[in-house]
Amino acid sequence: MANAIFALCTLTSLACAWMLLRGFRRTGHRLLFWSGLCFCAMTVNNVLLLLDKAVFVDIDLLPVRLLAALVAVCLLLYGLIDEKE
């Protein structure tokens, strides 16, 4: 059951990234671009979570997952700061 939830979270993150980047391509608003990149990194984070919990049970992927989450937050933070200027 938990694996299905992880897979659904991954698909939701991917859908959000796709819609945000599609919106950026249509409008050119830079905040949509940075938000889309953030959700791309969140999708990677969710894929790593699914791999960690379902496939590589004996290997701890927590440091890699945390790095992906950090990249996601830094991308969004940079986009918010860049948009403010």
C-alpha positions in Angstrom: 0.0 0.0 0.0 2.8 2.4 0.9 4.5 1.8 -2.5 1.3 2.8 -4.3 1.2 6.1 -2.3 4.9 6.8 -3.1 4.2 6.1 -6.8 1.2 8.5 -6.7 3.2 11.2 -5.1 5.8 10.8 -7.8 3.2 11.1 -10.5 1.7 14.1 -8.9 5.1 15.9 -8.7 5.7 15.0 -12.3 2.3 16.4 -13.3 2.9 19.6 -11.4 6.4 20.1 -13.0 4.9 19.4 -16.5 2.1 21.9 -16.0 4.4 24.6 -14.5 6.9 24.3 -17.3 4.2 24.3 -19.9 2.8 27.4 -18.4 6.3 29.0 -18.5 6.6 28.1 -22.1 3.3 29.7 -22.9 3.6 32.9 -20.8 7.4 33.4 -20.2 6.9 34.1 -16.5 10.2 33.2 -14.8 8.7 32.2 -11.5 6.8 29.4 -13.3 10.2 28.2 -14.7 11.9 28.1 -11.2 8.8 26.4 -9.7 8.8 23.8 -12.5 12.5 23.1 -11.9 11.7 22.8 -8.2 9.0 20.2 -8.9 11.4 18.3 -11.2 13.8 18.0 -8.3 10.9 16.9 -6.1 10.0 14.3 -8.6 13.6 13.0 -8.4 13.2 13.0 -4.7 10.0 11.0 -4.9 11.6 8.5 -7.3 14.5 8.1 -4.9 12.0 7.5 -2.0 10.2 4.9 -4.0 13.5 3.2 -4.8 14.7 3.4 -1.2 11.6 1.9 0.2 10.6 -0.6 -2.4 13.6 -1.7 -4.5 16.9 -1.1 -2.5 15.6 -2.0 0.9 19.1 -2.8 2.3 20.7 0.4 1.0 19.9 3.7 2.7 19.3 6.4 0.1 18.5 9.1 2.7 21.5 11.3 2.0 20.8 11.3 -1.7 17.1 12.0 -1.1 18.0 14.9 1.2 20.3 16.3 -1.4 17.5 16.2 -4.0 15.2 18.0 -1.5 17.8 20.6 -0.9 18.2 21.2 -4.6 14.4 21.6 -4.9 14.2 24.1 -2.1 17.2 26.1 -3.4 15.8 26.3 -6.9 12.5 27.7 -5.6 14.3 30.0 -3.2 16.5 31.3 -6.0 13.5 31.8 -8.2 11.6 33.8 -5.5 14.7 36.0 -4.8 15.4 36.5 -8.5 11.7 37.4 -9.2 11.8 40.0 -6.3 14.6 42.0 -8.0 
